[in-house]
């Protein structure tokens, strides 16, 4: 069986996801008690409280599954993110359409990989720009089609693993 490459998430994101998972798991008995309480009210066909409690249970269980899957398929090991290549978990510096004055810096990743740095934009690897630069090496130019149908070329200037300490320092210096 082929090894599945783990996606990089920051240690802060991992802690946040683990805390949310533990909170949701701890909340299960509360939701179950609410369902039982509403069930005892009688007719389930017209019991909005029961329906709401069941809906909450479905949503929370789905989120538990989602977080569990993210944590199982991710790593905080920076070695998983190659320097100079745009991967999930990389901070990428780019410019557009050959114009070096149109520079942008962003993190490639899912919401799970997103940093707590509000000044650093995060693009999904599923978004047109994220797909275009994924796997690109420094100096490489690729094209993608924007949602408005325009074809845009993007050149990767640099790509580096996200470092929360470095980007926290940059953010505090810019304030």
N, CA, C and O of each residue as an XYZ file, in Angstrom:
700
protein
N       0.842     -1.179      0.000
C       0.000      0.000      0.000
C       0.889      1.244      0.000
O       1.860      1.309      0.754
N       0.570      2.215     -0.827
C       1.374      3.437     -0.946
C       1.223      4.300      0.294
O       0.153      4.366      0.899
N       2.318      4.962      0.663
C       2.266      5.883      1.786
C       1.458      7.103      1.396
O       1.625      7.642      0.302
N       0.585      7.538      2.286
C      -0.177      8.748      2.062
C       0.664      9.892      2.618
O       1.092      9.857      3.772
N       0.897     10.909      1.785
C       1.687     12.043      2.240
C       0.834     12.884      3.181
O      -0.279     13.287      2.845
N       1.374     13.138      4.350
C       0.650     13.921      5.339
C       0.749     15.405      5.007
O       1.760     15.879      4.488
N      -0.314     16.117      5.315
C      -0.362     17.549      5.082
C       0.178     18.269      6.321
O      -0.052     17.839      7.451
N       0.892     19.358      6.094
C       1.465     20.124      7.190
C       0.410     21.035      7.810
O      -0.325     21.720      7.099
N       0.342     21.039      9.135
C      -0.431     22.034      9.876
C       0.478     22.597     10.953
O       1.402     21.926     11.413
N       0.215     23.813     11.347
C       1.050     24.435     12.365
C       0.771     23.788     13.719
O      -0.318     23.260     13.941
N       1.741     23.826     14.616
C       1.500     23.303     15.970
C       0.326     24.006     16.656
O      -0.427     23.380     17.402
N       0.174     25.310     16.400
C      -0.941     26.056     16.997
C      -2.281     25.538     16.477
O      -3.244     25.391     17.230
N      -2.316     25.269     15.192
C      -3.551     24.752     14.601
C      -3.856     23.365     15.160
O      -5.013     23.050     15.441
N      -2.838     22.546     15.320
C      -3.043     21.209     15.882
C      -3.629     21.305     17.284
O      -4.571     20.585     17.614
N      -3.079     22.186     18.107
C      -3.596     22.361     19.473
C      -5.036     22.831     19.453
O      -5.865     22.356     20.229
N      -5.334     23.778     18.552
C      -6.694     24.308     18.442
C      -7.673     23.204     18.030
O      -8.765     23.097     18.589
N      -7.276     22.387     17.052
C      -8.142     21.295     16.601
C      -8.326     20.239     17.689
O      -9.430     19.730     17.885
N      -7.256     19.917     18.387
C      -7.357     18.938     19.475
C      -8.273     19.437     20.584
O      -9.057     18.667     21.139
N      -8.176     20.726     20.910
C      -9.051     21.304     21.940
C     -10.510     21.258     21.495
O     -11.394     20.915     22.281
N     -10.760     21.605     20.228
C     -12.130     21.559     19.712
C     -12.659     20.128     19.721
O     -13.811     19.894     20.088
N     -11.825     19.175     19.320
C     -12.230     17.771     19.316
C     -12.584     17.306     20.722
O     -13.617     16.666     20.923
N     -11.738     17.623     21.690
C     -11.996     17.220     23.080
C     -13.277     17.850     23.613
O     -14.036     17.211     24.342
N     -13.512     19.109     23.242
C     -14.732     19.800     23.666
C     -15.975     19.132     23.070
O     -16.973     18.931     23.762
N     -15.904     18.794     21.790
C     -17.039     18.138     21.136
C     -17.304     16.761     21.728
O     -18.458     16.386     21.938
N     -16.256     16.016     21.994
C     -16.417     14.681     22.591
C     -17.013     14.805     23.991
O     -17.896     14.034     24.366
N     -16.530     15.773     24.758
C     -17.062     15.985     26.110
C     -18.525     16.427     26.075
O     -19.262     16.214     27.038
N     -18.947     17.042     24.970
C     -20.315     17.546     24.846
C     -21.308     16.447     24.441
O     -22.520     16.650     24.527
N     -20.811     15.302     24.008
C     -21.699     14.214     23.567
C     -22.758     13.843     24.605
O     -23.932     13.744     24.251
N     -22.389     13.634     25.879
C     -23.416     13.270     26.864
C     -24.491     14.349     27.034
O     -25.649     14.023     27.296
N     -24.134     15.597     26.892
C     -25.099     16.693     27.005
C     -26.115     16.595     25.868
O     -27.319     16.737     26.084
N     -25.620     16.354     24.669
C     -26.509     16.242     23.506
C     -27.393     15.003     23.641
O     -28.589     15.052     23.351
N     -26.801     13.898     24.079
C     -27.586     12.667     24.264
C     -28.682     12.882     25.315
O     -29.806     12.413     25.136
N     -28.371     13.575     26.390
C     -29.368     13.858     27.431
C     -30.482     14.744     26.878
O     -31.655     14.540     27.190
N     -30.118     15.716     26.067
C     -31.111     16.598     25.444
C     -32.036     15.801     24.524
O     -33.248     16.017     24.521
N     -31.476     14.895     23.758
C     -32.296     14.057     22.868
C     -33.252     13.207     23.695
O     -34.441     13.129     23.385
N     -32.742     12.573     24.739
C     -33.597     11.733     25.598
C     -34.704     12.557     26.253
O     -35.851     12.117     26.338
N     -34.350     13.746     26.712
C     -35.346     14.615     27.354
C     -36.446     14.995     26.364
O     -37.629     14.967     26.704
N     -36.060     15.342     25.164
C     -37.040     15.729     24.133
C     -37.857     14.519     23.674
O     -39.036     14.648     23.347
N     -37.227     13.352     23.653
C     -37.927     12.128     23.251
C     -39.062     11.827     24.240
O     -40.125     11.347     23.844
N     -38.832     12.109     25.514
C     -39.835     11.828     26.553
C     -41.042     12.755     26.471
O     -42.061     12.510     27.115
N     -40.928     13.808     25.686
C     -42.049     14.735     25.533
C     -43.173     14.133     24.698
O     -44.276     14.676     24.655
N     -42.898     13.022     24.042
C     -43.960     12.368     23.296
C     -43.749     12.383     21.803
O     -42.655     12.100     21.314
N     -44.799     12.715     21.081
C     -44.859     12.652     19.622
C     -43.620     13.251     18.953
O     -43.407     14.463     18.986
N     -42.807     12.382     18.346
C     -41.561     12.819     17.737
C     -41.785     13.475     16.376
O     -40.919     14.200     15.885
N     -42.949     13.221     15.763
C     -43.219     13.790     14.439
C     -43.345     15.309     14.495
O     -43.016     15.992     13.525
N     -43.805     15.830     15.590
C     -44.023     17.269     15.702
C     -43.266     17.846     16.891
O     -43.760     18.737     17.581
N     -42.073     17.334     17.120
C     -41.276     17.767     18.265
C     -40.045     18.517     17.760
O     -39.015     17.912     17.464
N     -40.163     19.831     17.667
C     -39.078     20.663     17.140
C     -37.838     20.575     18.018
O     -36.718     20.607     17.508
N     -38.019     20.467     19.320
C     -36.880     20.354     20.235
C     -36.091     19.082     19.986
O     -34.861     19.092     20.021
N     -36.794     17.990     19.736
C     -36.129     16.719     19.428
C     -35.371     16.824     18.105
O     -34.221     16.400     17.999
N     -36.036     17.397     17.097
C     -35.390     17.564     15.784
C     -34.131     18.422     15.890
O     -33.110     18.113     15.275
N     -34.207     19.495     16.670
C     -33.055     20.384     16.831
C     -31.909     19.661     17.550
O     -30.746     19.818     17.179
N     -32.235     18.881     18.562
C     -31.204     18.143     19.304
C     -30.556     17.086     18.409
O     -29.340     16.900     18.460
N     -31.343     16.397     17.598
C     -30.792     15.397     16.677
C     -29.910     16.073     15.623
O     -28.852     15.555     15.268
N     -30.355     17.237     15.125
C     -29.565     17.981     14.136
C     -28.227     18.407     14.740
O     -27.192     18.328     14.078
N     -28.247     18.859     15.998
C     -27.011     19.246     16.677
C     -26.084     18.034     16.793
O     -24.875     18.144     16.590
N     -26.659     16.894     17.117
C     -25.861     15.674     17.240
C     -25.208     15.315     15.900
O     -24.026     14.974     15.859
N     -25.966     15.389     14.819
C     -25.440     15.071     13.489
C     -24.305     16.022     13.124
O     -23.264     15.586     12.632
N     -24.496     17.311     13.360
C     -23.477     18.312     13.030
C     -22.210     18.103     13.858
O     -21.101     18.152     13.326
N     -22.376     17.871     15.151
C     -21.213     17.693     16.013
C     -20.461     16.404     15.679
O     -19.230     16.386     15.703
N     -21.177     15.342     15.374
C     -20.518     14.081     15.005
C     -19.768     14.232     13.679
O     -18.684     13.675     13.506
N     -20.348     14.984     12.753
C     -19.662     15.234     11.473
C     -18.380     16.022     11.707
O     -17.354     15.737     11.091
N     -18.436     17.007     12.590
C     -17.240     17.802     12.885
C     -16.184     16.954     13.598
O     -14.990     17.110     13.344
N     -16.615     16.063     14.483
C     -15.683     15.150     15.153
C     -14.961     14.297     14.113
O     -13.744     14.123     14.181
N     -15.712     13.767     13.154
C     -15.118     12.964     12.084
C     -14.142     13.794     11.257
O     -13.045     13.336     10.939
N     -14.544     15.012     10.911
C     -13.708     15.887     10.091
C     -12.389     16.200     10.805
O     -11.317     16.081     10.210
N     -12.466     16.597     12.066
C     -11.257     16.928     12.818
C     -10.383     15.692     12.986
O      -9.164     15.770     12.835
N     -10.986     14.569     13.293
C     -10.222     13.323     13.459
C      -9.473     12.977     12.180
O      -8.320     12.550     12.227
N     -10.122     13.158     11.051
C      -9.497     12.879      9.760
C      -8.348     13.850      9.476
O      -7.287     13.447      8.999
N      -8.570     15.121      9.771
C      -7.519     16.125      9.571
C      -6.304     15.771     10.411
O      -5.179     15.764      9.910
N      -6.527     15.478     11.693
C      -5.412     15.165     12.582
C      -4.696     13.877     12.169
O      -3.474     13.784     12.276
N      -5.449     12.896     11.701
C      -4.834     11.625     11.284
C      -3.997     11.780     10.026
O      -3.034     11.042      9.822
N      -4.359     12.734      9.184
C      -3.680     12.911      7.897
C      -2.793     14.142      7.847
O      -2.494     14.650      6.766
N      -2.372     14.623      9.007
C      -1.531     15.817      9.026
C      -0.310     15.601      9.912
O      -0.215     14.639     10.673
N       0.609     16.535      9.775
C       1.828     16.494     10.578
C       2.237     17.918     10.923
O       1.939     18.860     10.189
N       2.913     18.059     12.032
C       3.492     19.351     12.396
C       4.988     19.343     12.110
O       5.696     20.306     12.404
N       5.450     18.254     11.538
C       6.871     18.133     11.195
C       7.159     18.982      9.971
O       6.638     18.725      8.886
N       7.984     19.985     10.154
C       8.302     20.893      9.058
C       9.097     20.203      7.959
O       9.142     20.694      6.831
N       9.716     19.086      8.266
C      10.474     18.355      7.250
C       9.565     17.877      6.119
O      10.030     17.597      5.014
N       8.267     17.787      6.405
C       7.308     17.354      5.383
C       7.096     18.436      4.323
O       6.549     18.163      3.255
N       7.532     19.666      4.620
C       7.369     20.772      3.687
C       8.752     21.152      3.161
O       9.608     21.616      3.914
N       8.954     20.952      1.871
C      10.256     21.190      1.251
C      10.486     22.679      0.992
O       9.634     23.363      0.424
N      11.629     23.157      1.410
C      12.029     24.550      1.168
C      12.146     24.777     -0.341
O      12.716     23.948     -1.050
N      11.610     25.893     -0.832
C      11.741     26.241     -2.238
C      10.680     25.645     -3.142
O      10.688     25.893     -4.348
N       9.757     24.854     -2.578
C       8.675     24.253     -3.355
C       7.356     24.588     -2.668
O       7.241     24.465     -1.449
N       6.366     25.007     -3.441
C       5.061     25.373     -2.893
C       4.263     24.114     -2.554
O       3.851     23.368     -3.443
N       4.055     23.894     -1.279
C       3.268     22.766     -0.768
C       2.194     23.308      0.168
O       2.219     24.484      0.531
N       1.257     22.455      0.556
C       0.340     22.817      1.626
C       1.205     23.048      2.862
O       2.035     22.208      3.211
N       1.010     24.177      3.514
C       1.827     24.532      4.664
C       2.982     25.446      4.313
O       3.777     25.808      5.180
N       3.083     25.827      3.030
C       4.140     26.742      2.594
C       3.609     28.170      2.543
O       2.460     28.418      2.176
N       4.480     29.098      2.922
C       4.219     30.511      2.670
C       4.869     30.795      1.328
O       6.065     30.569      1.142
N       4.073     31.290      0.399
C       4.526     31.478     -0.972
C       4.510     32.966     -1.304
O       3.542     33.674     -1.025
N       5.598     33.418     -1.900
C       5.728     34.800     -2.370
C       5.666     34.727     -3.898
O       6.462     34.028     -4.524
N       4.718     35.453     -4.490
C       4.506     35.379     -5.936
C       4.344     36.772     -6.535
O       4.153     37.755     -5.818
N       4.425     36.838     -7.864
C       3.977     38.020     -8.593
C       3.180     37.539     -9.790
O       3.289     36.388    -10.212
N       2.363     38.463    -10.336
C       1.395     38.093    -11.364
C       1.699     38.725    -12.716
O       2.191     39.849    -12.806
N       1.390     37.962    -13.769
C       1.453     38.434    -15.160
C       2.774     39.130    -15.495
O       2.793     40.117    -16.231
N       3.864     38.615    -14.957
C       5.188     39.145    -15.272
C       5.499     40.499    -14.647
O       6.561     41.066    -14.903
N       4.593     41.022    -13.836
C       4.764     42.340    -13.216
C       5.226     42.155    -11.772
O       4.425     41.850    -10.890
N       6.519     42.343    -11.543
C       7.086     42.118    -10.217
C       6.562     43.099     -9.167
O       6.800     42.901     -7.976
N       5.864     44.139     -9.578
C       5.277     45.065     -8.602
C       3.944     44.535     -8.063
O       3.423     45.047     -7.073
N       3.399     43.510     -8.719
C       2.145     42.892     -8.263
C       2.460     41.669     -7.410
O       2.123     40.542     -7.774
N       3.109     41.902     -6.271
C       3.523     40.794     -5.404
C       2.460     40.476     -4.370
O       1.689     41.338     -3.947
N       2.444     39.221     -3.981
C       1.538     38.769     -2.927
C       2.223     37.653     -2.153
O       2.995     36.870     -2.706
N       1.923     37.599     -0.871
C       2.425     36.530     -0.008
C       1.225     35.854      0.621
O       0.324     36.529      1.120
N       1.198     34.529      0.605
C       0.072     33.795      1.169
C       0.510     32.412      1.631
O       1.579     31.923      1.268
N      -0.331     31.806      2.429
C      -0.140     30.445      2.918
C      -1.020     29.535      2.085
O      -2.181     29.857      1.835
N      -0.488     28.408      1.653
C      -1.309     27.424      0.949
C      -1.814     26.443      1.995
O      -1.030     25.869      2.751
N      -3.112     26.258      2.032
C      -3.622     25.281      2.983
C      -5.119     25.286      3.121
O      -5.812     26.179      2.634
N      -5.591     24.286      3.783
C      -7.002     24.183      4.123
C      -7.254     25.041      5.351
O      -6.317     25.606      5.916
N      -8.485     25.144      5.762
C      -8.766     25.883      6.995
C      -7.972     25.311      8.151
O      -7.556     26.041      9.051
N      -7.765     24.014      8.126
C      -7.004     23.382      9.202
C      -5.571     23.843      9.222
O      -4.958     23.929     10.286
N      -5.031     24.141      8.063
C      -3.635     24.577      8.002
C      -3.495     26.070      8.203
O      -2.389     26.579      8.380
N      -4.627     26.778      8.176
C      -4.570     28.232      8.284
C      -3.880     28.655      9.566
O      -4.020     28.018     10.610
N      -3.148     29.719      9.470
C      -2.432     30.233     10.629
C      -3.351     31.143     11.429
O      -4.419     31.535     10.957
N      -2.935     31.471     12.621
C      -3.661     32.426     13.432
C      -3.284     33.854     13.061
O      -3.786     34.804     13.661
N      -2.404     34.012     12.075
C      -1.965     35.319     11.639
C      -2.998     35.871     10.658
O      -3.070     35.424      9.513
N      -3.784     36.827     11.098
C      -4.860     37.392     10.271
C      -4.322     38.219      9.106
O      -5.053     38.509      8.160
N      -3.041     38.599      9.174
C      -2.446     39.385      8.097
C      -1.917     38.515      6.961
O      -1.528     39.033      5.914
N      -1.900     37.223      7.153
C      -1.398     36.299      6.138
C      -2.584     35.587      5.503
O      -3.238     34.760      6.138
N      -2.850     35.917      4.252
C      -3.955     35.300      3.516
C      -3.686     33.800      3.371
O      -2.535     33.383      3.239
N      -4.742     32.998      3.395
C      -4.621     31.556      3.185
C      -5.453     31.187      1.975
O      -6.634     31.524      1.903
N      -4.837     30.489      1.015
C      -5.549     29.992     -0.156
C      -5.559     28.475     -0.104
O      -4.532     27.843      0.144
N      -6.708     27.907     -0.337
C      -6.848     26.456     -0.376
C      -6.075     25.887     -1.553
O      -5.946     26.519     -2.602
N      -5.572     24.695     -1.357
C      -4.911     24.003     -2.466
C      -5.927     23.576     -3.522
O      -5.543     23.124     -4.601
N      -7.214     23.714     -3.226
C      -8.275     23.394     -4.176
C      -8.698     24.620     -5.002
O      -9.333     24.483     -6.047
N      -8.339     25.821     -4.519
C      -8.678     27.057     -5.237
C      -7.822     27.153     -6.501
O      -6.741     26.566     -6.554
N      -8.284     27.881     -7.516
C      -7.503     27.970     -8.757
C      -6.047     28.403     -8.542
O      -5.137     27.802     -9.115
N      -5.818     29.430     -7.730
C      -4.450     29.882     -7.470
C      -3.663     28.820     -6.708
O      -2.510     28.545     -7.040
N      -4.274     28.227     -5.696
C      -3.602     27.183     -4.918
C      -3.209     25.996     -5.780
O      -2.090     25.493     -5.681
N      -4.132     25.546     -6.631
C      -3.840     24.425     -7.536
C      -2.696     24.766     -8.480
O      -1.834     23.933     -8.762
N      -2.704     26.019     -8.967
C      -1.698     26.432     -9.946
C      -0.294     26.392     -9.364
O       0.636     25.933    -10.027
N      -0.129     26.863     -8.140
C       1.229     26.966     -7.591
C       1.665     25.713     -6.837
O       2.851     25.558     -6.544
N       0.745     24.828     -6.523
C       1.093     23.621     -5.770
C       2.158     22.819     -6.519
O       1.965     22.428     -7.670
N       3.271     22.585     -5.851
C       4.369     21.827     -6.441
C       5.339     22.676     -7.261
O       6.358     22.171     -7.734
N       5.028     23.965     -7.431
C       5.908     24.839     -8.211
C       7.174     25.157     -7.424
O       7.145     25.328     -6.205
N       8.264     25.232     -8.138
C       9.552     25.588     -7.538
C       9.806     27.080     -7.716
O       9.203     27.732     -8.568
N      10.708     27.603     -6.898
C      11.073     29.016     -6.993
C      11.487     29.357     -8.422
O      12.258     28.628     -9.045
N      10.971     30.466     -8.929
C      11.279     30.914    -10.287
C      10.342     30.352    -11.342
O      10.352     30.820    -12.480
N       9.539     29.369    -10.995
C       8.633     28.732    -11.961
C       7.377     29.579    -12.157
O       6.831     30.130    -11.202
N       6.926     29.675    -13.412
C       5.705     30.414    -13.746
C       4.651     29.424    -14.205
O       4.927     28.521    -14.996
N       3.459     29.602    -13.706
C       2.327     28.752    -14.087
C       1.135     29.644    -14.405
O       1.125     30.833    -14.087
N       0.137     29.051    -15.034
C      -1.080     29.798    -15.360
C      -2.279     29.140    -14.704
O      -2.297     27.932    -14.467
N      -3.280     29.960    -14.415
C      -4.545     29.436    -13.901
C      -5.666     30.334    -14.410
O      -5.431     31.472    -14.819
N      -6.867     29.815    -14.380
C      -8.025     30.585    -14.803
C      -8.754     31.070    -13.553
O      -9.188     30.273    -12.721
N      -8.878     32.372    -13.440
C      -9.569     32.983    -12.308
C     -11.070     32.715    -12.436
O     -11.544     32.381    -13.521
N     -11.816     32.857    -11.349
C     -13.267     32.632    -11.417
C     -13.981     33.501    -12.457
O     -15.048     33.130    -12.946
N     -13.395     34.657    -12.797
C     -14.024     35.526    -13.798
C     -13.680     35.102    -15.227
O     -14.110     35.744    -16.186
N     -12.888     33.999    -15.374
C     -12.538     33.474    -16.682
C     -11.217     33.984    -17.231
O     -10.751     33.498    -18.262
N     -10.611     34.943    -16.569
C      -9.337     35.504    -17.021
C      -8.191     34.543    -16.717
O      -8.115     33.987    -15.622
N      -7.305     34.353    -17.686
C      -6.128     33.508    -17.484
C      -5.022     34.396    -16.918
O      -4.688     35.438    -17.481
N      -4.467     33.957    -15.794
C      -3.458     34.736    -15.081
C      -2.199     33.900    -14.948
O      -2.265     32.710    -14.637
N      -1.050     34.522    -15.185
C       0.208     33.811    -14.939
C       0.714     34.243    -13.568
O       0.600     35.404    -13.173
N       1.270     33.282    -12.866
C       1.783     33.530    -11.521
C       3.179     32.933    -11.440
O       3.400     31.786    -11.828
N       4.117     33.725    -10.932
C       5.499     33.282    -10.791
C       5.837     33.165     -9.318
O       5.635     34.104     -8.549
N       6.353     32.009     -8.927
C       6.742     31.788     -7.540
C       8.127     32.399     -7.327
O       9.099     31.996     -7.966
N       8.203     33.367     -6.430
C       9.470     34.001     -6.082
C      10.180     33.137     -5.048
O      11.369     32.845     -5.174
N       9.421     32.728     -4.009
C       9.985     31.850     -2.984
C       8.863     31.093     -2.305
O       7.702     31.498     -2.346
N       9.228     29.990     -1.683
C       8.285     29.170     -0.916
C       9.048     28.622      0.271
O      10.152     28.095      0.134
N       8.447     28.753      1.429
C       9.105     28.286      2.641
C       8.058     27.712      3.592
O       6.906     28.143      3.567
N       8.434     26.760      4.417
C       7.489     26.237      5.400
C       7.010     27.359      6.323
O       7.798     28.218      6.719
N       5.751     27.350      6.656
C       5.204     28.355      7.567
C       5.910     28.253      8.913
O       6.098     27.158      9.444
N       6.295     29.390      9.453
C       6.955     29.465     10.747
C       6.170     30.477     11.569
O       6.282     31.681     11.334
N       5.379     30.008     12.527
C       4.509     30.904     13.282
C       5.291     31.969     14.020
O       4.823     33.101     14.139
N       6.473     31.636     14.518
C       7.271     32.624     15.249
C       7.739     33.732     14.304
O       7.687     34.910     14.659
N       8.188     33.371     13.129
C       8.664     34.363     12.155
C       7.534     35.295     11.738
O       7.716     36.512     11.706
N       6.365     34.734     11.418
C       5.280     35.560     10.926
C       4.602     36.338     12.047
O       4.003     37.380     11.780
N       4.673     35.874     13.282
C       4.180     36.657     14.421
C       5.079     37.875     14.619
O       4.592     38.965     14.916
N       6.392     37.691     14.454
C       7.351     38.796     14.579
C       7.108     39.833     13.490
O       7.090     41.032     13.768
N       6.923     39.385     12.267
C       6.659     40.313     11.163
C       5.368     41.085     11.382
O       5.293     42.280     11.095
N       4.350     40.397     11.893
C       3.068     41.050     12.128
C       3.210     42.121     13.200
O       2.679     43.220     13.046
N       3.920     41.816     14.285
C       4.057     42.798     15.367
C       4.904     43.986     14.913
O       4.708     45.099     15.402
N       5.843     43.770     13.987
C       6.658     44.868     13.484
C       5.852     45.787     12.569
O       6.129     46.984     12.486
N       4.856     45.228     11.886
C       4.070     46.034     10.954
C       2.971     46.825     11.664
O       2.327     47.677     11.052
N       2.756     46.550     12.933
C       1.680     47.258     13.661
C       2.201     48.502     14.319
O       1.443     49.219     14.971
